[in-house]
Amino acid sequence: MYSLLPVLAIFSRILLAFSPAFLVPLVWAWFQDAQQQVIIWALGFGFTAASGLVIWQLTRQYRRELMPKDGFLLVNLVWLLMPAYAAAPLMFTVPDITWTKAYFESMSALTATGSTALSGLDALPLSVNIWRCFLQLLGGLGIMLLVVAVLPLLGLGGVQLYRAETPGPMKDTKFTPRIAETARGLWGVYVLFSVACMLAYRWAGMSWADAFMHMCSTMGLGGFSSHDASFGFWNSPQIEAVSTVFMALAGVSFMRYFIVLRSRSLKPLTGDREIRTYVSVLLASITLVTVLLMGHGVYGTWLEALRSSAFHVVSLATTTGYASTNYAAWPVFAPVLLMFLGCFVSCAGSTGGGIKLVRMVLLIKQARRELVRIIHPRVVNPVTLGGAVMPLPVMTAVLGYMLIYGATTMGFTMLMLFTGVDIVTAFSAVVATVNNIGPGLGEVGPASNFGVLTDVQIWVLTFAMLLGRLELLTVLVLFTGHFWRK
């Protein structure tokens, strides 16, 4: 009989490692002399650490080498229960918040979605906003570990696609001998970029607190802000420029930066098909939206249109979700395009959501292959990426993923419609959460938030965020009979 105890033993250590995170908002509350908040964050730290210790004591004798099945259970357990621990302090620090909204907020933070159910962010205690944004930074770390350690087990295009794209002698390696070393290398790059981002925000005019918070949500591509107006609070070209640059950088695979540092060559970036396509799509979209905004007289000068277009295209395409204006009021083509970009533009291995650009590239190549095959049935025309032929299992996994992605989006949309929301709100809210984009359109647009929805609708979208962040199959595989058989 399968035993969950070894998985709980590992989970207890993850919980213990997570508990010091509560000390970050505690320190900010301490410096603000907010004694009541200090006590709340201290209790959060104590309760999380104590839970980890108790579970560890009860399960430590059940340690064994984990199987792939254990990995899937562990990942789901972490992303289901960690938001509950993260949400508990919000119940005592955010006025009139319900458990539904608190859990939604922490799930949105840890999955780096950026959809919020809270309003009055400017009036919230600083430590609460620090916590919300810091969780997105931690979520980014967890996402990268997920990419290198778990998703390859399902053949979802993680390490398999990286290895196919990697030029030179590193092609047939896993970049480092062990997953743990790879994760440390990725986290090192992540921290390096994070420090640079925070200093750049500070240079551009943010306070140290805002620079820290927005660094967290920029590098995690989460999009939380400490202000209801998001980047409209500053209306600063310099701050938006910094944000645009670092969002674009974070939308690229951190594995690529890791390889660049190890190989001391830019070829892993410049020679990568996915990254070249990524840059091309962003530039083309920025140009298109700029022309559209000028053509409809939304802005008076090309420079203003270009500034707003670049910021919002990069923000939505990388699934960050920042806004400096209510782009939902733009000509309807623009906000719909932005939502569409968020579904696929970010690169595999980044902290962004969506189906990932490499899958879209493979799908286009597969479609082109089928068109050629219709005309020349006997031609040998395999799907290639980076000069390497893609194995059939990887292509099958990508096609299966896209089928489930479409069915999931449609199913959740129908469920939201059944609960009584309009079609624009229902579809955009599902797209925003499944792809971890953040804001949607309609009632959950950039000028509003998800707090206008009912508890049932919020729970539906909470599960959609979890599915999207864990790449759908990692969650859905638990519902198959084969998973639970020996």
C-alpha positions as CSV (number, residue, x, y, z in Angstrom):
1,M,0.0,0.0,0.0
2,Y,1.3,3.5,-0.9
3,S,2.4,5.6,2.1
4,L,2.2,9.4,2.1
5,L,4.4,9.6,5.2
6,P,7.8,9.9,3.4
7,V,6.3,12.8,1.4
8,L,5.1,14.5,4.6
9,A,8.7,14.1,6.0
10,I,10.0,16.1,3.1
11,F,7.2,18.6,3.4
12,S,8.0,19.2,7.0
13,R,11.5,20.3,6.0
14,I,10.1,22.6,3.4
15,L,7.8,24.1,6.0
16,L,10.7,24.7,8.3
17,A,12.7,26.4,5.5
18,F,9.6,28.6,4.7
19,S,9.1,29.7,8.3
20,P,11.9,32.4,8.4
21,A,10.1,34.2,5.5
22,F,7.7,35.6,8.2
23,L,10.7,37.4,9.7
24,V,10.9,39.7,6.6
25,P,7.6,41.6,7.3
26,L,8.4,41.3,11.0
27,V,11.6,43.3,10.6
28,W,9.7,46.0,8.6
29,A,7.0,46.2,11.3
30,W,9.7,46.4,14.0
31,F,11.3,49.4,12.3
32,Q,7.9,51.1,12.0
33,D,7.3,50.4,15.7
34,A,4.1,48.5,14.9
35,Q,4.2,46.2,17.9
36,Q,0.8,44.5,17.2
37,Q,2.0,43.5,13.8
38,V,5.3,42.4,15.1
39,I,3.4,39.9,17.4
40,I,1.3,38.7,14.5
41,W,4.3,38.0,12.2
42,A,6.2,36.4,15.1
43,L,3.2,34.1,15.7
44,G,3.1,33.2,12.0
45,F,6.8,32.3,12.2
46,G,6.3,30.3,15.4
47,F,3.2,28.4,14.2
48,T,4.8,27.5,10.8
49,A,8.0,26.4,12.4
50,A,6.2,24.4,15.1
51,S,4.0,22.7,12.5
52,G,7.1,21.7,10.6
53,L,8.8,20.4,13.7
54,V,5.8,18.3,14.7
55,I,5.3,16.8,11.3
56,W,9.1,16.1,11.1
57,Q,9.0,14.3,14.5
58,L,6.1,12.2,13.5
59,T,7.4,11.2,10.1
60,R,11.3,11.3,10.2
61,Q,11.5,7.5,10.6
62,Y,9.7,7.0,7.2
63,R,12.5,8.6,5.1
64,R,13.3,6.8,1.8
65,E,14.3,7.7,-1.7
66,L,11.4,9.5,-3.3
67,M,9.8,8.1,-6.4
68,P,8.3,10.3,-9.3
69,K,4.9,9.7,-7.7
70,D,6.2,11.3,-4.5
71,G,7.4,14.3,-6.4
72,F,4.0,15.1,-7.8
73,L,2.3,14.7,-4.5
74,L,4.9,16.8,-2.7
75,V,4.6,19.7,-5.2
76,N,0.8,19.7,-5.0
77,L,1.0,19.5,-1.2
78,V,3.4,22.4,-1.0
79,W,1.3,24.7,-3.4
80,L,-1.9,23.8,-1.6
81,L,-0.8,24.1,2.0
82,M,1.8,26.8,1.9
83,P,-0.7,29.5,0.8
84,A,-2.8,28.5,3.9
85,Y,0.2,29.3,6.2
86,A,0.9,32.5,4.3
87,A,-2.7,33.6,4.5
88,A,-3.1,33.2,8.2
89,P,-1.4,36.5,9.2
90,L,-3.5,38.4,6.6
91,M,-6.6,37.5,8.7
92,F,-5.3,39.6,11.5
93,T,-3.7,42.4,9.6
94,V,-6.1,43.2,6.7
95,P,-9.4,44.8,7.8
96,D,-12.6,42.9,7.0
97,I,-10.8,40.2,5.0
98,T,-12.4,36.7,4.7
99,W,-10.5,33.4,4.6
100,T,-11.5,33.0,0.9
101,K,-9.8,36.3,-0.1
102,A,-6.8,35.7,2.2
103,Y,-6.2,32.3,0.7
104,F,-6.8,33.6,-2.9
105,E,-4.3,36.5,-2.2
106,S,-1.5,34.2,-0.9
107,M,-2.1,31.6,-3.7
108,S,-1.9,34.5,-6.2
109,A,1.4,35.6,-4.6
110,L,3.1,32.2,-4.4
111,T,2.0,31.2,-7.9
112,A,3.2,34.7,-9.1
113,T,-0.2,35.3,-10.7
114,G,-0.8,38.8,-9.3
115,S,-4.6,38.7,-9.3
116,T,-5.7,40.6,-6.2
117,A,-8.9,40.6,-4.2
118,L,-7.9,43.5,-2.0
119,S,-8.5,47.2,-2.4
120,G,-7.1,50.1,-0.5
121,L,-3.6,48.9,-0.8
122,D,-2.1,52.3,-0.1
123,A,-3.8,52.2,3.4
124,L,-2.6,48.7,4.3
125,P,0.2,48.3,6.8
126,L,3.6,48.3,5.1
127,S,4.4,44.9,6.5
128,V,1.3,43.4,4.7
129,N,2.3,44.8,1.3
130,I,5.9,43.6,2.0
131,W,4.6,40.1,2.7
132,R,2.4,40.0,-0.4
133,C,5.2,41.0,-2.7
134,F,7.9,39.0,-0.9
135,L,5.8,35.8,-1.4
136,Q,6.1,36.5,-5.2
137,L,9.8,36.5,-5.0
138,L,9.7,33.2,-3.0
139,G,7.2,31.8,-5.5
140,G,9.7,32.5,-8.3
141,L,12.4,30.5,-6.5
142,G,9.9,27.6,-6.2
143,I,8.9,27.8,-9.8
144,M,12.5,27.4,-11.0
145,L,13.0,24.4,-8.8
146,L,9.7,23.0,-10.2
147,V,11.1,23.5,-13.7
148,V,14.4,21.6,-13.1
149,A,13.2,18.9,-10.7
150,V,9.6,17.9,-11.4
151,L,8.2,18.9,-14.8
152,P,10.8,16.9,-16.7
153,L,9.4,13.8,-15.1
154,L,6.2,14.4,-17.1
155,G,8.0,15.2,-20.3
156,L,6.5,18.6,-20.4
157,G,9.3,20.3,-22.3
158,G,11.5,21.3,-19.4
159,V,15.0,19.9,-19.4
160,Q,14.3,18.0,-22.6
161,L,13.7,21.2,-24.5
162,Y,16.6,23.0,-22.9
163,R,18.9,20.1,-23.9
164,A,17.6,20.2,-27.4
165,E,18.3,23.9,-27.7
166,T,21.7,24.0,-26.0
167,P,24.6,24.4,-28.5
168,G,28.0,22.9,-28.2
169,P,29.4,20.4,-25.7
170,M,26.8,21.1,-23.0
171,K,24.0,19.6,-25.2
172,D,24.0,16.2,-23.7
173,T,24.4,17.2,-20.0
174,K,22.0,18.4,-17.3
175,F,24.1,21.6,-17.0
176,T,25.4,20.5,-13.6
177,P,25.8,17.0,-12.2
178,R,23.0,17.3,-9.7
179,I,19.6,19.0,-9.6
180,A,20.5,20.6,-6.3
181,E,23.5,22.3,-7.9
182,T,21.5,23.4,-10.9
183,A,18.9,24.9,-8.5
184,R,21.5,26.8,-6.6
185,G,23.0,28.2,-9.8
186,L,19.6,29.3,-10.9
187,W,18.8,30.9,-7.6
188,G,22.2,32.7,-7.6
189,V,21.3,34.3,-11.0
190,Y,17.9,35.1,-9.7
191,V,19.2,36.9,-6.6
192,L,21.8,38.8,-8.7
193,F,19.1,40.1,-11.0
194,S,16.9,40.9,-8.0
195,V,19.5,43.1,-6.3
196,A,20.2,44.9,-9.6
197,C,16.4,45.5,-10.1
198,M,15.9,46.9,-6.6
199,L,18.9,49.3,-6.9
200,A,17.6,50.4,-10.3
201,Y,14.1,51.1,-8.9
202,R,15.7,53.1,-6.1
203,W,17.8,55.1,-8.6
204,A,14.6,55.8,-10.7
205,G,12.9,57.4,-7.7
206,M,11.2,54.8,-5.6
207,S,11.5,54.6,-1.8
208,W,13.6,51.7,-0.5
209,A,10.4,50.0,0.6
210,D,8.7,50.4,-2.8
211,A,11.9,49.4,-4.5
212,F,12.1,46.2,-2.5
213,M,8.4,45.3,-3.0
214,H,8.4,46.0,-6.7
215,M,11.7,44.2,-7.2
216,C,10.0,41.1,-5.6
217,S,7.0,41.3,-7.9
218,T,9.0,42.2,-11.0
219,M,11.5,39.3,-10.8
220,G,8.8,36.9,-9.8
221,L,6.7,38.3,-12.7
222,G,3.8,38.5,-10.3
223,G,2.7,42.1,-10.6
224,F,1.6,42.9,-7.0
225,S,2.0,46.5,-6.1
226,S,1.7,48.5,-2.9
227,H,-0.6,51.0,-4.6
228,D,-4.1,50.6,-6.0
229,A,-3.0,52.6,-9.1
230,S,0.0,50.3,-9.6
231,F,2.7,52.2,-11.6
232,G,0.2,55.0,-12.3
233,F,1.0,56.1,-8.7
234,W,4.3,57.5,-9.9
235,N,3.6,58.3,-13.5
236,S,7.3,58.2,-14.1
237,P,9.0,57.3,-17.4
238,Q,12.2,56.3,-15.6
239,I,10.4,53.9,-13.3
240,E,8.4,52.4,-16.1
241,A,11.6,52.0,-18.2
242,V,13.3,50.1,-15.4
243,S,10.3,47.9,-14.9
244,T,10.1,47.2,-18.6
245,V,13.7,46.2,-18.9
246,F,13.7,43.8,-15.9
247,M,10.3,42.3,-16.8
248,A,11.7,41.5,-20.2
249,L,14.8,40.0,-18.7
250,A,12.8,37.9,-16.2
251,G,10.7,36.6,-19.1
252,V,13.7,34.8,-20.4
253,S,14.8,31.4,-19.1
254,F,17.1,31.8,-16.1
255,M,18.7,28.6,-17.2
256,R,20.0,30.6,-20.2
257,Y,21.6,33.2,-18.0
258,F,23.1,30.4,-15.9
259,I,24.7,28.9,-19.0
260,V,25.9,32.3,-20.2
261,L,27.8,32.7,-16.9
262,R,29.2,29.2,-16.9
263,S,30.3,29.3,-20.6
264,R,31.2,33.0,-20.5
265,S,29.6,33.4,-23.9
266,L,26.4,35.1,-25.1
267,K,25.8,32.5,-27.7
268,P,23.3,30.6,-25.5
269,L,21.1,33.8,-25.7
270,T,21.8,35.0,-29.2
271,G,21.6,31.6,-30.7
272,D,18.4,30.5,-28.9
273,R,15.4,30.2,-31.2
274,E,12.9,30.8,-28.4
275,I,14.6,33.9,-27.2
276,R,14.9,35.3,-30.7
277,T,11.2,34.7,-31.2
278,Y,10.5,36.2,-27.8
279,V,12.2,39.5,-28.7
280,S,10.6,39.6,-32.1
281,V,7.1,39.1,-30.7
282,L,7.6,41.8,-28.1
283,L,9.0,44.3,-30.6
284,A,6.3,43.6,-33.2
285,S,3.5,43.9,-30.6
286,I,4.9,47.1,-29.1
287,T,5.0,48.6,-32.6
288,L,1.5,47.4,-33.4
289,V,-0.1,48.8,-30.2
290,T,1.8,52.1,-30.6
291,V,0.4,52.6,-34.1
292,L,-3.1,51.7,-32.9
293,L,-3.0,54.1,-29.9
294,M,-1.8,57.0,-32.2
295,G,-4.3,56.1,-34.9
296,H,-7.2,56.3,-32.4
297,G,-5.8,59.5,-30.8
298,V,-5.3,57.9,-27.3
299,Y,-2.0,59.8,-26.9
300,G,-0.9,63.1,-28.3
301,T,2.7,62.2,-29.2
302,W,4.4,59.1,-30.5
303,L,6.7,59.1,-27.5
304,E,3.8,58.8,-25.0
305,A,2.2,56.1,-27.1
306,L,5.5,54.2,-27.3
307,R,6.1,54.5,-23.6
308,S,2.7,53.2,-22.6
309,S,2.7,50.5,-25.3
310,A,6.1,49.1,-24.3
311,F,5.3,49.0,-20.6
312,H,1.9,47.3,-21.0
313,V,2.9,44.9,-23.8
314,V,5.9,43.6,-21.8
315,S,3.9,43.6,-18.5
316,L,1.1,41.5,-19.9
317,A,3.2,39.4,-22.3
318,T,5.5,38.3,-19.5
319,T,2.4,37.6,-17.2
320,T,3.5,40.3,-14.7
321,G,0.3,42.3,-14.8
322,Y,1.5,45.8,-13.8
323,A,-0.5,48.8,-15.2
324,S,0.1,52.5,-15.4
325,T,-3.3,53.3,-16.9
326,N,-6.6,51.6,-17.5
327,Y,-5.6,49.9,-20.7
328,A,-9.0,48.2,-20.8
329,A,-10.4,51.5,-22.0
330,W,-8.1,51.4,-25.1
331,P,-9.5,50.4,-28.5
332,V,-10.7,46.8,-27.9
333,F,-8.1,45.2,-30.1
334,A,-5.3,46.3,-27.7
335,P,-6.4,44.8,-24.4
336,V,-7.5,41.6,-26.1
337,L,-4.0,41.4,-27.8
338,L,-2.4,41.9,-24.4
339,M,-4.3,39.1,-22.8
340,F,-3.5,36.8,-25.8
341,L,0.2,37.6,-25.5
342,G,0.1,36.6,-21.8
343,C,-1.0,33.1,-22.8
344,F,2.2,32.1,-24.6
345,V,5.0,34.7,-24.8
346,S,7.1,34.1,-21.7
347,C,10.0,31.6,-22.1
348,A,10.2,28.1,-20.5
349,G,12.4,28.3,-17.4
350,S,11.3,31.9,-16.6
351,T,9.1,32.8,-13.7
352,G,6.3,33.7,-16.2
353,G,3.1,31.8,-16.7
354,G,1.2,30.6,-19.7
355,I,1.9,27.8,-22.1
356,K,5.5,29.1,-22.8
357,L,6.7,30.3,-26.1
358,V,8.8,27.2,-26.9
359,R,5.5,25.2,-27.0
360,M,4.0,27.7,-29.4
361,V,7.0,27.5,-31.6
362,L,6.8,23.7,-31.6
363,L,3.1,23.8,-32.4
364,I,3.6,26.1,-35.3
365,K,6.4,23.9,-36.7
366,Q,4.2,20.8,-36.2
367,A,1.3,22.5,-38.1
368,R,3.7,23.5,-40.9
369,R,5.0,19.9,-41.0
370,E,1.5,18.6,-41.5
371,L,0.8,21.1,-44.3
372,V,4.0,19.9,-46.1
373,R,3.0,16.2,-45.5
374,I,-0.3,16.8,-47.2
375,I,1.4,17.9,-50.3
376,H,4.4,15.5,-50.1
377,P,3.2,12.4,-48.1
378,R,6.5,10.6,-48.2
379,V,8.8,13.5,-47.3
380,V,10.9,13.2,-44.2
381,N,10.3,16.5,-42.4
382,P,10.8,16.1,-38.6
383,V,10.2,18.9,-36.1
384,T,13.4,20.5,-35.1
385,L,14.5,23.0,-32.5
386,G,17.9,24.5,-32.4
387,G,19.0,22.1,-35.0
388,A,18.0,19.0,-33.1
389,V,15.1,16.7,-34.0
390,M,12.5,16.8,-31.3
391,P,11.8,13.3,-29.9
392,L,8.3,12.0,-30.4
393,P,7.5,11.7,-26.7
394,V,8.2,15.4,-26.2
395,M,6.0,16.4,-29.2
396,T,3.3,14.1,-27.9
397,A,3.5,15.7,-24.5
398,V,3.3,19.2,-26.0
399,L,0.2,18.3,-28.1
400,G,-1.4,16.6,-25.1
401,Y,-0.7,19.6,-22.9
402,M,-2.3,21.9,-25.4
403,L,-5.4,19.8,-25.7
404,I,-5.8,19.8,-21.9
405,Y,-5.0,23.5,-21.8
406,G,-7.8,24.3,-24.2
407,A,-10.3,22.0,-22.4
408,T,-9.3,23.5,-19.0
409,T,-9.8,27.1,-20.2
410,M,-13.2,26.2,-21.8
411,G,-14.3,24.2,-18.8
412,F,-13.5,26.9,-16.3
413,T,-15.1,29.6,-18.4
414,M,-18.3,27.6,-18.6
415,L,-18.2,27.1,-14.8
416,M,-17.7,30.8,-14.3
417,L,-20.6,31.6,-16.6
418,F,-22.8,29.1,-14.7
419,T,-22.1,31.2,-11.5
420,G,-23.6,34.2,-13.2
421,V,-20.8,36.5,-14.5
422,D,-20.7,38.0,-18.0
423,I,-18.8,36.4,-20.8
424,V,-16.0,38.9,-20.9
425,T,-15.4,38.7,-17.2
426,A,-15.6,34.9,-17.1
427,F,-13.3,34.2,-20.0
428,S,-10.7,36.9,-19.2
429,A,-10.7,35.9,-15.5
430,V,-10.0,32.3,-16.4
431,V,-7.3,33.3,-19.0
432,A,-5.7,35.6,-16.4
433,T,-5.6,32.9,-13.7
434,V,-4.8,29.8,-15.7
435,N,-2.0,31.7,-17.4
436,N,-0.9,33.5,-14.2
437,I,-1.3,36.9,-15.9
438,G,-3.0,38.8,-13.1
439,P,-5.7,41.3,-14.2
440,G,-8.4,40.3,-16.6
441,L,-11.0,42.4,-18.4
442,G,-14.6,43.4,-17.6
443,E,-15.3,43.3,-13.9
444,V,-11.8,42.1,-13.1
445,G,-10.0,44.6,-15.3
446,P,-7.0,46.7,-14.3
447,A,-9.2,49.4,-12.9
448,S,-10.9,46.9,-10.6
449,N,-9.9,43.6,-8.8
450,F,-11.2,40.1,-8.1
451,G,-12.7,41.2,-4.8
452,V,-16.0,42.0,-6.7
453,L,-16.6,38.2,-7.3
454,T,-18.4,35.8,-5.0
455,D,-16.7,33.3,-2.8
456,V,-17.5,30.5,-5.2
457,Q,-16.1,32.3,-8.1
458,I,-12.9,33.2,-6.2
459,W,-12.4,29.5,-5.2
460,V,-12.8,28.4,-8.9
461,L,-10.2,30.9,-9.9
462,T,-7.9,29.9,-7.0
463,F,-7.9,26.4,-8.3
464,A,-7.3,27.7,-11.9
465,M,-4.2,29.5,-10.6
466,L,-2.9,26.3,-9.0
467,L,-3.5,24.4,-12.2
468,G,-1.8,27.0,-14.4
469,R,1.3,27.3,-12.2
470,L,1.8,23.6,-11.9
471,E,1.5,23.2,-15.7
472,L,-1.9,21.5,-15.5
473,L,-0.8,17.9,-15.8
474,T,1.2,18.0,-12.5
475,V,-2.2,18.4,-10.8
476,L,-4.5,16.5,-13.1
477,V,-2.3,13.4,-13.0
478,L,-3.4,12.9,-9.4
479,F,-6.9,12.3,-10.6
480,T,-6.0,9.4,-12.8
481,G,-6.4,5.8,-11.6
482,H,-3.0,4.8,-13.0
483,F,-1.2,7.2,-10.6
484,W,-2.5,5.4,-7.5
485,R,-1.7,1.9,-8.7
486,K,1.5,0.2,-7.8
